[in-house]
Amino acid sequence: MAINLDEYTCEFCGKQCKNIVYAAFVCDDPNCLEEARLARGGPGGHMKKKAEGKPIIPIELENEIDENKKL
Ligand SMILES: [Zn+2]
């Protein structure tokens, strides 16, 4: 299935869409790519996790810590 990006506009600046990143339509402007990253799970994602009372450390790191406890 091909998506015709020409039919879409950047979610952040409204220019023509060039990419789909983090489930967002964005142009090729690095600022917009960054906006998409932040919107879908950058620091904002961590804050959300923290607000839910979950640990903010990455899962991989968490597992590593658990393994260290066992030793
Ligand atoms: Zn843009």
N, CA, C, O and the ligand as a Tripos MOL2 file, in Angstrom:
@<TRIPOS>MOLECULE
protein
  285   283    72     0     0
PROTEIN
NO_CHARGES

@<TRIPOS>ATOM
      1 N           0.8580   -1.1980    0.0000 N.3       1 MET1
      2 CA          0.0000    0.0000    0.0000 C.3       1 MET1
      3 C           0.8910    1.2450    0.0000 C.2       1 MET1
      4 O           1.7360    1.4120    0.8790 O.2       1 MET1
      5 N           0.7020    2.0790   -0.9550 N.am      2 ALA2
      6 CA          1.5000    3.3030   -1.0310 C.3       2 ALA2
      7 C           0.6720    4.4970   -0.5640 C.2       2 ALA2
      8 O          -0.4840    4.6680   -0.9520 O.2       2 ALA2
      9 N           1.2800    5.2930    0.2580 N.am      3 ILE3
     10 CA          0.6260    6.5330    0.6890 C.3       3 ILE3
     11 C           1.1880    7.6690   -0.1460 C.2       3 ILE3
     12 O           2.4040    7.8280   -0.2580 O.2       3 ILE3
     13 N           0.3200    8.4390   -0.7160 N.am      4 ASN4
     14 CA          0.7790    9.5810   -1.5000 C.3       4 ASN4
     15 C           1.0080   10.7710   -0.5690 C.2       4 ASN4
     16 O           0.0650   11.4560   -0.1720 O.2       4 ASN4
     17 N           2.2650   11.0020   -0.2320 N.am      5 LEU5
     18 CA          2.5950   12.0520    0.7390 C.3       5 LEU5
     19 C           2.2200   13.4430    0.2220 C.2       5 LEU5
     20 O           2.0100   14.3720    1.0010 O.2       5 LEU5
     21 N           2.1410   13.5680   -1.1030 N.am      6 ASP6
     22 CA          1.7760   14.8660   -1.6880 C.3       6 ASP6
     23 C           0.4020   15.3550   -1.2130 C.2       6 ASP6
     24 O           0.0930   16.5460   -1.2460 O.2       6 ASP6
     25 N          -0.4040   14.3930   -0.7750 N.am      7 GLU7
     26 CA         -1.7650   14.7610   -0.3490 C.3       7 GLU7
     27 C          -1.8080   15.2330    1.0970 C.2       7 GLU7
     28 O          -2.8510   15.6610    1.5890 O.2       7 GLU7
     29 N          -0.6770   15.1530    1.7650 N.am      8 TYR8
     30 CA         -0.6520   15.5050    3.1830 C.3       8 TYR8
     31 C           0.2190   16.7330    3.4270 C.2       8 TYR8
     32 O           1.0790   17.0800    2.6180 O.2       8 TYR8
     33 N          -0.0260   17.3780    4.5580 N.am      9 THR9
     34 CA          0.8020   18.5190    4.9500 C.3       9 THR9
     35 C           1.4440   18.2250    6.3040 C.2       9 THR9
     36 O           0.9360   17.4240    7.0890 O.2       9 THR9
     37 N           2.5540   18.8810    6.5550 N.am     10 CYS10
     38 CA          3.2610   18.7490    7.8200 C.3      10 CYS10
     39 C           2.3400   19.1500    8.9760 C.2      10 CYS10
     40 O           1.6720   20.1830    8.9200 O.2      10 CYS10
     41 N           2.3130   18.3300   10.0090 N.am     11 GLU11
     42 CA          1.4370   18.6040   11.1530 C.3      11 GLU11
     43 C           1.8890   19.8230   11.9490 C.2      11 GLU11
     44 O           1.1180   20.3930   12.7210 O.2      11 GLU11
     45 N           3.1390   20.2130   11.7550 N.am     12 PHE12
     46 CA          3.7010   21.2490   12.6200 C.3      12 PHE12
     47 C           3.8270   22.6000   11.9440 C.2      12 PHE12
     48 O           3.6160   23.6260   12.5910 O.2      12 PHE12
     49 N           4.1640   22.6320   10.6620 N.am     13 CYS13
     50 CA          4.3180   23.9240    9.9980 C.3      13 CYS13
     51 C           3.3670   24.0790    8.8160 C.2      13 CYS13
     52 O           3.2160   25.1860    8.2970 O.2      13 CYS13
     53 N           2.7290   23.0090    8.3810 N.am     14 GLY14
     54 CA          1.7420   23.1150    7.3190 C.3      14 GLY14
     55 C           2.3160   23.0490    5.9140 C.2      14 GLY14
     56 O           1.5800   23.1410    4.9310 O.2      14 GLY14
     57 N           3.6550   22.8860    5.8190 N.am     15 LYS15
     58 CA          4.2600   22.7090    4.4970 C.3      15 LYS15
     59 C           3.9450   21.3150    3.9820 C.2      15 LYS15
     60 O           3.3370   20.5020    4.6770 O.2      15 LYS15
     61 N           4.3630   21.0560    2.7630 N.am     16 GLN16
     62 CA          4.0640   19.7430    2.1900 C.3      16 GLN16
     63 C           4.7620   18.6230    2.9600 C.2      16 GLN16
     64 O           5.9390   18.7210    3.3070 O.2      16 GLN16
     65 N           4.0180   17.5770    3.2120 N.am     17 CYS17
     66 CA          4.5470   16.4270    3.9500 C.3      17 CYS17
     67 C           5.6060   15.7030    3.1290 C.2      17 CYS17
     68 O           5.4210   15.4550    1.9370 O.2      17 CYS17
     69 N           6.7070   15.3710    3.7740 N.am     18 LYS18
     70 CA          7.7900   14.6290    3.1130 C.3      18 LYS18
     71 C           8.0800   13.3000    3.7990 C.2      18 LYS18
     72 O           8.6120   12.3760    3.1820 O.2      18 LYS18
     73 N           7.7340   13.2120    5.0550 N.am     19 ASN19
     74 CA          8.0630   12.0190    5.8430 C.3      19 ASN19
     75 C           6.9180   11.6580    6.7720 C.2      19 ASN19
     76 O           6.0650   12.4850    7.0940 O.2      19 ASN19
     77 N           6.9240   10.4060    7.1910 N.am     20 ILE20
     78 CA          6.0670   10.0090    8.3060 C.3      20 ILE20
     79 C           6.9980    9.4810    9.3860 C.2      20 ILE20
     80 O           7.6290    8.4350    9.2300 O.2      20 ILE20
     81 N           7.0730   10.2280   10.4860 N.am     21 VAL21
     82 CA          7.9150    9.7890   11.5950 C.3      21 VAL21
     83 C           7.1000    9.8040   12.8760 C.2      21 VAL21
     84 O           6.2860   10.7030   13.0910 O.2      21 VAL21
     85 N           7.3180    8.8090   13.7260 N.am     22 TYR22
     86 CA          6.5910    8.7210   14.9890 C.3      22 TYR22
     87 C           5.0960    8.8730   14.7630 C.2      22 TYR22
     88 O           4.4000    9.5240   15.5410 O.2      22 TYR22
     89 N           4.6170    8.2680   13.6940 N.am     23 ALA23
     90 CA          3.1860    8.2960   13.3610 C.3      23 ALA23
     91 C           2.6590    9.7020   13.1200 C.2      23 ALA23
     92 O           1.4700    9.9630   13.3020 O.2      23 ALA23
     93 N           3.5400   10.6080   12.7130 N.am     24 ALA24
     94 CA          3.1100   11.9690   12.4040 C.3      24 ALA24
     95 C           3.5550   12.3220   10.9920 C.2      24 ALA24
     96 O           4.6180   11.9050   10.5330 O.2      24 ALA24
     97 N           2.7260   13.0920   10.3220 N.am     25 PHE25
     98 CA          3.1170   13.5990    9.0060 C.3      25 PHE25
     99 C           3.9710   14.8440    9.1960 C.2      25 PHE25
    100 O           3.5430   15.8110    9.8250 O.2      25 PHE25
    101 N           5.1630   14.8140    8.6570 N.am     26 VAL26
    102 CA          6.0530   15.9660    8.7950 C.3      26 VAL26
    103 C           6.7450   16.2800    7.4700 C.2      26 VAL26
    104 O           6.8250   15.4310    6.5830 O.2      26 VAL26
    105 N           7.2360   17.4970    7.3510 N.am     27 CYS27
    106 CA          8.0360   17.8780    6.1950 C.3      27 CYS27
    107 C           9.4770   17.4360    6.4610 C.2      27 CYS27
    108 O           9.7180   16.6070    7.3390 O.2      27 CYS27
    109 N          10.4220   17.9790    5.7170 N.am     28 ASP28
    110 CA         11.8140   17.5630    5.9290 C.3      28 ASP28
    111 C          12.5920   18.5510    6.8020 C.2      28 ASP28
    112 O          13.8210   18.5100    6.8470 O.2      28 ASP28
    113 N          11.8830   19.4230    7.4840 N.am     29 ASP29
    114 CA         12.5270   20.3840    8.3680 C.3      29 ASP29
    115 C          12.9330   19.6870    9.6780 C.2      29 ASP29
    116 O          12.0880   19.0920   10.3470 O.2      29 ASP29
    117 N          14.2150   19.7600   10.0440 N.am     30 PRO30
    118 CA         14.6560   19.1070   11.2860 C.3      30 PRO30
    119 C          13.8580   19.5400   12.5120 C.2      30 PRO30
    120 O          13.6380   18.7500   13.4310 O.2      30 PRO30
    121 N          13.4310   20.7870   12.5190 N.am     31 ASN31
    122 CA         12.6420   21.2680   13.6580 C.3      31 ASN31
    123 C          11.3260   20.5100   13.7790 C.2      31 ASN31
    124 O          10.8740   20.1930   14.8790 O.2      31 ASN31
    125 N          10.7250   20.2280   12.6380 N.am     32 CYS32
    126 CA          9.4460   19.5130   12.6420 C.3      32 CYS32
    127 C           9.6640   18.0500   13.0200 C.2      32 CYS32
    128 O           8.8350   17.4540   13.7080 O.2      32 CYS32
    129 N          10.7750   17.4740   12.5720 N.am     33 LEU33
    130 CA         11.1010   16.1010   12.9580 C.3      33 LEU33
    131 C          11.2750   16.0190   14.4710 C.2      33 LEU33
    132 O          10.8380   15.0690   15.1200 O.2      33 LEU33
    133 N          11.9290   17.0500   15.0110 N.am     34 GLU34
    134 CA         12.1400   17.1060   16.4640 C.3      34 GLU34
    135 C          10.8010   17.2520   17.1810 C.2      34 GLU34
    136 O          10.5540   16.6020   18.1970 O.2      34 GLU34
    137 N           9.9440   18.1110   16.6390 N.am     35 GLU35
    138 CA          8.6130   18.3030   17.2270 C.3      35 GLU35
    139 C           7.8550   16.9850   17.2810 C.2      35 GLU35
    140 O           7.2060   16.6600   18.2750 O.2      35 GLU35
    141 N           7.9530   16.2310   16.1810 N.am     36 ALA36
    142 CA          7.2610   14.9410   16.1080 C.3      36 ALA36
    143 C           7.8160   13.9850   17.1620 C.2      36 ALA36
    144 O           7.0660   13.2690   17.8250 O.2      36 ALA36
    145 N           9.1290   13.9870   17.3030 N.am     37 ARG37
    146 CA          9.7740   13.1090   18.2790 C.3      37 ARG37
    147 C           9.3060   13.4630   19.6990 C.2      37 ARG37
    148 O           8.9640   12.5840   20.4900 O.2      37 ARG37
    149 N           9.2990   14.7380   19.9960 N.am     38 LEU38
    150 CA          8.8870   15.1880   21.3250 C.3      38 LEU38
    151 C           7.4210   14.8510   21.5760 C.2      38 LEU38
    152 O           7.0410   14.4530   22.6760 O.2      38 LEU38
    153 N           6.6080   15.0170   20.5390 N.am     39 ALA39
    154 CA          5.1720   14.7920   20.6920 C.3      39 ALA39
    155 C           4.8500   13.3270   20.9280 C.2      39 ALA39
    156 O           3.8500   13.0080   21.5720 O.2      39 ALA39
    157 N           5.6890   12.4310   20.4130 N.am     40 ARG40
    158 CA          5.3600   10.9990   20.4610 C.3      40 ARG40
    159 C           6.1710   10.2240   21.4700 C.2      40 ARG40
    160 O           6.1670    8.9950   21.3980 O.2      40 ARG40
    161 N           6.8530   10.8290   22.3830 N.am     41 GLY41
    162 CA          7.5470    9.9860   23.3550 C.3      41 GLY41
    163 C           8.9530   10.4250   23.6700 C.2      41 GLY41
    164 O           9.7590    9.6290   24.1510 O.2      41 GLY41
    165 N           9.2580   11.6660   23.4090 N.am     42 GLY42
    166 CA         10.5300   12.2190   23.8730 C.3      42 GLY42
    167 C          10.3800   12.5120   25.3540 C.2      42 GLY42
    168 O           9.7440   11.7440   26.0760 O.2      42 GLY42
    169 N          10.9520   13.6070   25.8120 N.am     43 PRO43
    170 CA         10.8170   13.9860   27.2170 C.3      43 PRO43
    171 C           9.3590   14.0570   27.6640 C.2      43 PRO43
    172 O           9.0450   13.7380   28.8100 O.2      43 PRO43
    173 N           8.4790   14.4710   26.7720 N.am     44 GLY44
    174 CA          7.0490   14.5380   27.0950 C.3      44 GLY44
    175 C           6.5070   13.1710   27.4760 C.2      44 GLY44
    176 O           5.6990   13.0440   28.3950 O.2      44 GLY44
    177 N           6.9620   12.1500   26.7580 N.am     45 GLY45
    178 CA          6.5370   10.7850   27.0430 C.3      45 GLY45
    179 C           6.9760   10.3470   28.4200 C.2      45 GLY45
    180 O           6.2460    9.6640   29.1380 O.2      45 GLY45
    181 N           8.1720   10.7460   28.7740 N.am     46 HIS46
    182 CA          8.6780   10.4070   30.0940 C.3      46 HIS46
    183 C           7.8610   11.0760   31.1830 C.2      46 HIS46
    184 O           7.5640   10.4660   32.2100 O.2      46 HIS46
    185 N           7.5010   12.3240   30.9610 N.am     47 MET47
    186 CA          6.7080   13.0490   31.9470 C.3      47 MET47
    187 C           5.3700   12.3610   32.1510 C.2      47 MET47
    188 O           4.8790   12.2540   33.2750 O.2      47 MET47
    189 N           4.7940   11.9020   31.0720 N.am     48 LYS48
    190 CA          3.5080   11.2190   31.1290 C.3      48 LYS48
    191 C           3.6390    9.9490   31.9690 C.2      48 LYS48
    192 O           2.7940    9.6430   32.8100 O.2      48 LYS48
    193 N           4.7250    9.2230   31.7130 N.am     49 LYS49
    194 CA          4.9790    7.9890   32.4360 C.3      49 LYS49
    195 C           5.1310    8.2740   33.9340 C.2      49 LYS49
    196 O           4.6100    7.5530   34.7840 O.2      49 LYS49
    197 N           5.8550    9.3400   34.2170 N.am     50 LYS50
    198 CA          6.1050    9.7240   35.6020 C.3      50 LYS50
    199 C           4.7860   10.0730   36.2940 C.2      50 LYS50
    200 O           4.5600    9.7140   37.4500 O.2      50 LYS50
    201 N           3.9320   10.7720   35.5690 N.am     51 ALA51
    202 CA          2.6520   11.1920   36.1230 C.3      51 ALA51
    203 C           1.7790    9.9830   36.4610 C.2      51 ALA51
    204 O           0.9440   10.0410   37.3630 O.2      51 ALA51
    205 N           1.9790    8.8980   35.7330 N.am     52 GLU52
    206 CA          1.2110    7.6790   35.9750 C.3      52 GLU52
    207 C           1.8140    6.8480   37.1070 C.2      52 GLU52
    208 O           1.3050    5.7820   37.4550 O.2      52 GLU52
    209 N           2.9080    7.3570   37.6730 N.am     53 GLY53
    210 CA          3.5250    6.6620   38.7910 C.3      53 GLY53
    211 C           4.4450    5.5390   38.3770 C.2      53 GLY53
    212 O           4.8310    4.7160   39.2060 O.2      53 GLY53
    213 N           4.8040    5.4910   37.0980 N.am     54 LYS54
    214 CA          5.7090    4.4480   36.6250 C.3      54 LYS54
    215 C           7.1420    4.9660   36.6510 C.2      54 LYS54
    216 O           7.3710    6.1720   36.5570 O.2      54 LYS54
    217 N           8.0980    4.0660   36.7790 N.am     55 PRO55
    218 CA          9.4980    4.5140   36.7640 C.3      55 PRO55
    219 C           9.8570    5.1240   35.4210 C.2      55 PRO55
    220 O           9.3860    4.6720   34.3780 O.2      55 PRO55
    221 N          10.6930    6.1550   35.4510 N.am     56 ILE56
    222 CA         11.0380    6.8300   34.2040 C.3      56 ILE56
    223 C          12.3110    6.2750   33.5890 C.2      56 ILE56
    224 O          12.7110    6.7090   32.5090 O.2      56 ILE56
    225 N          12.9550    5.3240   34.2570 N.am     57 ILE57
    226 CA         14.1580    4.7380   33.6520 C.3      57 ILE57
    227 C          13.7570    3.7550   32.5670 C.2      57 ILE57
    228 O          12.7370    3.0770   32.6860 O.2      57 ILE57
    229 N          14.5570    3.6730   31.5050 N.am     58 PRO58
    230 CA         14.2220    2.7640   30.4040 C.3      58 PRO58
    231 C          14.1690    1.3150   30.8650 C.2      58 PRO58
    232 O          14.8930    0.9180   31.7780 O.2      58 PRO58
    233 N          13.3160    0.5340   30.2330 N.am     59 ILE59
    234 CA         13.1120   -0.8740   30.5990 C.3      59 ILE59
    235 C          14.4380   -1.6420   30.5790 C.2      59 ILE59
    236 O          14.7140   -2.4290   31.4840 O.2      59 ILE59
    237 N          15.2520   -1.4150   29.5510 N.am     60 GLU60
    238 CA         16.5150   -2.1480   29.4280 C.3      60 GLU60
    239 C          17.3730   -1.9290   30.6680 C.2      60 GLU60
    240 O          17.9790   -2.8640   31.1920 O.2      60 GLU60
    241 N          17.4150   -0.6990   31.1220 N.am     61 LEU61
    242 CA         18.2160   -0.3280   32.2820 C.3      61 LEU61
    243 C          17.6440   -0.9790   33.5330 C.2      61 LEU61
    244 O          18.3820   -1.4340   34.4080 O.2      61 LEU61
    245 N          16.3330   -1.0140   33.6020 N.am     62 GLU62
    246 CA         15.6490   -1.6030   34.7380 C.3      62 GLU62
    247 C          16.0330   -3.0770   34.8750 C.2      62 GLU62
    248 O          16.3390   -3.5410   35.9730 O.2      62 GLU62
    249 N          16.0160   -3.8050   33.7700 N.am     63 ASN63
    250 CA         16.3630   -5.2260   33.7710 C.3      63 ASN63
    251 C          17.8070   -5.4200   34.2140 C.2      63 ASN63
    252 O          18.1310   -6.3580   34.9430 O.2      63 ASN63
    253 N          18.6520   -4.5280   33.7640 N.am     64 GLU64
    254 CA         20.0550   -4.6080   34.1180 C.3      64 GLU64
    255 C          20.2340   -4.4690   35.6400 C.2      64 GLU64
    256 O          21.0250   -5.1840   36.2540 O.2      64 GLU64
    257 N          19.4990   -3.5540   36.2120 N.am     65 ILE65
    258 CA         19.5630   -3.3200   37.6530 C.3      65 ILE65
    259 C          19.0810   -4.5650   38.4030 C.2      65 ILE65
    260 O          19.6890   -4.9800   39.3890 O.2      65 ILE65
    261 N          17.9860   -5.1520   37.9270 N.am     66 ASP66
    262 CA         17.4700   -6.3570   38.5610 C.3      66 ASP66
    263 C          18.4980   -7.4800   38.5590 C.2      66 ASP66
    264 O          18.6660   -8.2020   39.5420 O.2      66 ASP66
    265 N          19.1770   -7.6020   37.4290 N.am     67 GLU67
    266 CA         20.1800   -8.6630   37.3280 C.3      67 GLU67
    267 C          21.3330   -8.4100   38.2830 C.2      67 GLU67
    268 O          21.8970   -9.3460   38.8480 O.2      67 GLU67
    269 N          21.6760   -7.1630   38.4590 N.am     68 ASN68
    270 CA         22.7410   -6.8370   39.3920 C.3      68 ASN68
    271 C          22.3610   -7.1850   40.8220 C.2      68 ASN68
    272 O          23.2090   -7.5900   41.6170 O.2      68 ASN68
    273 N          21.0870   -7.0260   41.1440 N.am     69 LYS69
    274 CA         20.6080   -7.3600   42.4960 C.3      69 LYS69
    275 C          20.7850   -8.8330   42.7920 C.2      69 LYS69
    276 O          21.1170   -9.2210   43.9120 O.2      69 LYS69
    277 N          20.5590   -9.6540   41.7720 N.am     70 LYS70
    278 CA         20.6530  -11.1100   41.9440 C.3      70 LYS70
    279 C          22.0770  -11.5570   42.2490 C.2      70 LYS70
    280 O          22.2940  -12.5530   42.9400 O.2      70 LYS70
    281 N          23.0330  -10.8160   41.7320 N.am     71 LEU71
    282 CA         24.4340  -11.2450   41.8830 C.3      71 LEU71
    283 C          24.9820  -10.9950   43.2990 C.2      71 LEU71
    284 O          26.1410  -11.3030   43.5760 O.2      71 LEU71
    285 ZN          7.1390   21.0490    8.9270 Zn       72 ZN72
@<TRIPOS>BOND
     1     1     2 1
     2     2     3 1
     3     3     4 2
     4     3     5 am
     5     5     6 1
     6     6     7 1
     7     7     8 2
     8     7     9 am
     9     9    10 1
    10    10    11 1
    11    11    12 2
    12    11    13 am
    13    13    14 1
    14    14    15 1
    15    15    16 2
    16    15    17 am
    17    17    18 1
    18    18    19 1
    19    19    20 2
    20    19    21 am
    21    21    22 1
    22    22    23 1
    23    23    24 2
    24    23    25 am
    25    25    26 1
    26    26    27 1
    27    27    28 2
    28    27    29 am
    29    29    30 1
    30    30    31 1
    31    31    32 2
    32    31    33 am
    33    33    34 1
    34    34    35 1
    35    35    36 2
    36    35    37 am
    37    37    38 1
    38    38    39 1
    39    39    40 2
    40    39    41 am
    41    41    42 1
    42    42    43 1
    43    43    44 2
    44    43    45 am
    45    45    46 1
    46    46    47 1
    47    47    48 2
    48    47    49 am
    49    49    50 1
    50    50    51 1
    51    51    52 2
    52    51    53 am
    53    53    54 1
    54    54    55 1
    55    55    56 2
    56    55    57 am
    57    57    58 1
    58    58    59 1
    59    59    60 2
    60    59    61 am
    61    61    62 1
    62    62    63 1
    63    63    64 2
    64    63    65 am
    65    65    66 1
    66    66    67 1
    67    67    68 2
    68    67    69 am
    69    69    70 1
    70    70    71 1
    71    71    72 2
    72    71    73 am
    73    73    74 1
    74    74    75 1
    75    75    76 2
    76    75    77 am
    77    77    78 1
    78    78    79 1
    79    79    80 2
    80    79    81 am
    81    81    82 1
    82    82    83 1
    83    83    84 2
    84    83    85 am
    85    85    86 1
    86    86    87 1
    87    87    88 2
    88    87    89 am
    89    89    90 1
    90    90    91 1
    91    91    92 2
    92    91    93 am
    93    93    94 1
    94    94    95 1
    95    95    96 2
    96    95    97 am
    97    97    98 1
    98    98    99 1
    99    99   100 2
   100    99   101 am
   101   101   102 1
   102   102   103 1
   103   103   104 2
   104   103   105 am
   105   105   106 1
   106   106   107 1
   107   107   108 2
   108   107   109 am
   109   109   110 1
   110   110   111 1
   111   111   112 2
   112   111   113 am
   113   113   114 1
   114   114   115 1
   115   115   116 2
   116   115   117 am
   117   117   118 1
   118   118   119 1
   119   119   120 2
   120   119   121 am
   121   121   122 1
   122   122   123 1
   123   123   124 2
   124   123   125 am
   125   125   126 1
   126   126   127 1
   127   127   128 2
   128   127   129 am
   129   129   130 1
   130   130   131 1
   131   131   132 2
   132   131   133 am
   133   133   134 1
   134   134   135 1
   135   135   136 2
   136   135   137 am
   137   137   138 1
   138   138   139 1
   139   139   140 2
   140   139   141 am
   141   141   142 1
   142   142   143 1
   143   143   144 2
   144   143   145 am
   145   145   146 1
   146   146   147 1
   147   147   148 2
   148   147   149 am
   149   149   150 1
   150   150   151 1
   151   151   152 2
   152   151   153 am
   153   153   154 1
   154   154   155 1
   155   155   156 2
   156   155   157 am
   157   157   158 1
   158   158   159 1
   159   159   160 2
   160   159   161 am
   161   161   162 1
   162   162   163 1
   163   163   164 2
   164   163   165 am
   165   165   166 1
   166   166   167 1
   167   167   168 2
   168   167   169 am
   169   169   170 1
   170   170   171 1
   171   171   172 2
   172   171   173 am
   173   173   174 1
   174   174   175 1
   175   175   176 2
   176   175   177 am
   177   177   178 1
   178   178   179 1
   179   179   180 2
   180   179   181 am
   181   181   182 1
   182   182   183 1
   183   183   184 2
   184   183   185 am
   185   185   186 1
   186   186   187 1
   187   187   188 2
   188   187   189 am
   189   189   190 1
   190   190   191 1
   191   191   192 2
   192   191   193 am
   193   193   194 1
   194   194   195 1
   195   195   196 2
   196   195   197 am
   197   197   198 1
   198   198   199 1
   199   199   200 2
   200   199   201 am
   201   201   202 1
   202   202   203 1
   203   203   204 2
   204   203   205 am
   205   205   206 1
   206   206   207 1
   207   207   208 2
   208   207   209 am
   209   209   210 1
   210   210   211 1
   211   211   212 2
   212   211   213 am
   213   213   214 1
   214   214   215 1
   215   215   216 2
   216   215   217 am
   217   217   218 1
   218   218   219 1
   219   219   220 2
   220   219   221 am
   221   221   222 1
   222   222   223 1
   223   223   224 2
   224   223   225 am
   225   225   226 1
   226   226   227 1
   227   227   228 2
   228   227   229 am
   229   229   230 1
   230   230   231 1
   231   231   232 2
   232   231   233 am
   233   233   234 1
   234   234   235 1
   235   235   236 2
   236   235   237 am
   237   237   238 1
   238   238   239 1
   239   239   240 2
   240   239   241 am
   241   241   242 1
   242   242   243 1
   243   243   244 2
   244   243   245 am
   245   245   246 1
   246   246   247 1
   247   247   248 2
   248   247   249 am
   249   249   250 1
   250   250   251 1
   251   251   252 2
   252   251   253 am
   253   253   254 1
   254   254   255 1
   255   255   256 2
   256   255   257 am
   257   257   258 1
   258   258   259 1
   259   259   260 2
   260   259   261 am
   261   261   262 1
   262   262   263 1
   263   263   264 2
   264   263   265 am
   265   265   266 1
   266   266   267 1
   267   267   268 2
   268   267   269 am
   269   269   270 1
   270   270   271 1
   271   271   272 2
   272   271   273 am
   273   273   274 1
   274   274   275 1
   275   275   276 2
   276   275   277 am
   277   277   278 1
   278   278   279 1
   279   279   280 2
   280   279   281 am
   281   281   282 1
   282   282   283 1
   283   283   284 2
@<TRIPOS>SUBSTRUCTURE
     1 MET1         2 RESIDUE 1 A MET
     2 ALA2         6 RESIDUE 1 A ALA
     3 ILE3        10 RESIDUE 1 A ILE
     4 ASN4        14 RESIDUE 1 A ASN
     5 LEU5        18 RESIDUE 1 A LEU
     6 ASP6        22 RESIDUE 1 A ASP
     7 GLU7        26 RESIDUE 1 A GLU
     8 TYR8        30 RESIDUE 1 A TYR
     9 THR9        34 RESIDUE 1 A THR
    10 CYS10       38 RESIDUE 1 A CYS
    11 GLU11       42 RESIDUE 1 A GLU
    12 PHE12       46 RESIDUE 1 A PHE
    13 CYS13       50 RESIDUE 1 A CYS
    14 GLY14       54 RESIDUE 1 A GLY
    15 LYS15       58 RESIDUE 1 A LYS
    16 GLN16       62 RESIDUE 1 A GLN
    17 CYS17       66 RESIDUE 1 A CYS
    18 LYS18       70 RESIDUE 1 A LYS
    19 ASN19       74 RESIDUE 1 A ASN
    20 ILE20       78 RESIDUE 1 A ILE
    21 VAL21       82 RESIDUE 1 A VAL
    22 TYR22       86 RESIDUE 1 A TYR
    23 ALA23       90 RESIDUE 1 A ALA
    24 ALA24       94 RESIDUE 1 A ALA
    25 PHE25       98 RESIDUE 1 A PHE
    26 VAL26      102 RESIDUE 1 A VAL
    27 CYS27      106 RESIDUE 1 A CYS
    28 ASP28      110 RESIDUE 1 A ASP
    29 ASP29      114 RESIDUE 1 A ASP
    30 PRO30      118 RESIDUE 1 A PRO
    31 ASN31      122 RESIDUE 1 A ASN
    32 CYS32      126 RESIDUE 1 A CYS
    33 LEU33      130 RESIDUE 1 A LEU
    34 GLU34      134 RESIDUE 1 A GLU
    35 GLU35      138 RESIDUE 1 A GLU
    36 ALA36      142 RESIDUE 1 A ALA
    37 ARG37      146 RESIDUE 1 A ARG
    38 LEU38      150 RESIDUE 1 A LEU
    39 ALA39      154 RESIDUE 1 A ALA
    40 ARG40      158 RESIDUE 1 A ARG
    41 GLY41      162 RESIDUE 1 A GLY
    42 GLY42      166 RESIDUE 1 A GLY
    43 PRO43      170 RESIDUE 1 A PRO
    44 GLY44      174 RESIDUE 1 A GLY
    45 GLY45      178 RESIDUE 1 A GLY
    46 HIS46      182 RESIDUE 1 A HIS
    47 MET47      186 RESIDUE 1 A MET
    48 LYS48      190 RESIDUE 1 A LYS
    49 LYS49      194 RESIDUE 1 A LYS
    50 LYS50      198 RESIDUE 1 A LYS
    51 ALA51      202 RESIDUE 1 A ALA
    52 GLU52      206 RESIDUE 1 A GLU
    53 GLY53      210 RESIDUE 1 A GLY
    54 LYS54      214 RESIDUE 1 A LYS
    55 PRO55      218 RESIDUE 1 A PRO
    56 ILE56      222 RESIDUE 1 A ILE
    57 ILE57      226 RESIDUE 1 A ILE
    58 PRO58      230 RESIDUE 1 A PRO
    59 ILE59      234 RESIDUE 1 A ILE
    60 GLU60      238 RESIDUE 1 A GLU
    61 LEU61      242 RESIDUE 1 A LEU
    62 GLU62      246 RESIDUE 1 A GLU
    63 ASN63      250 RESIDUE 1 A ASN
    64 GLU64      254 RESIDUE 1 A GLU
    65 ILE65      258 RESIDUE 1 A ILE
    66 ASP66      262 RESIDUE 1 A ASP
    67 GLU67      266 RESIDUE 1 A GLU
    68 ASN68      270 RESIDUE 1 A ASN
    69 LYS69      274 RESIDUE 1 A LYS
    70 LYS70      278 RESIDUE 1 A LYS
    71 LEU71      282 RESIDUE 1 A LEU
    72 ZN72       285 GROUP 0 **** ****
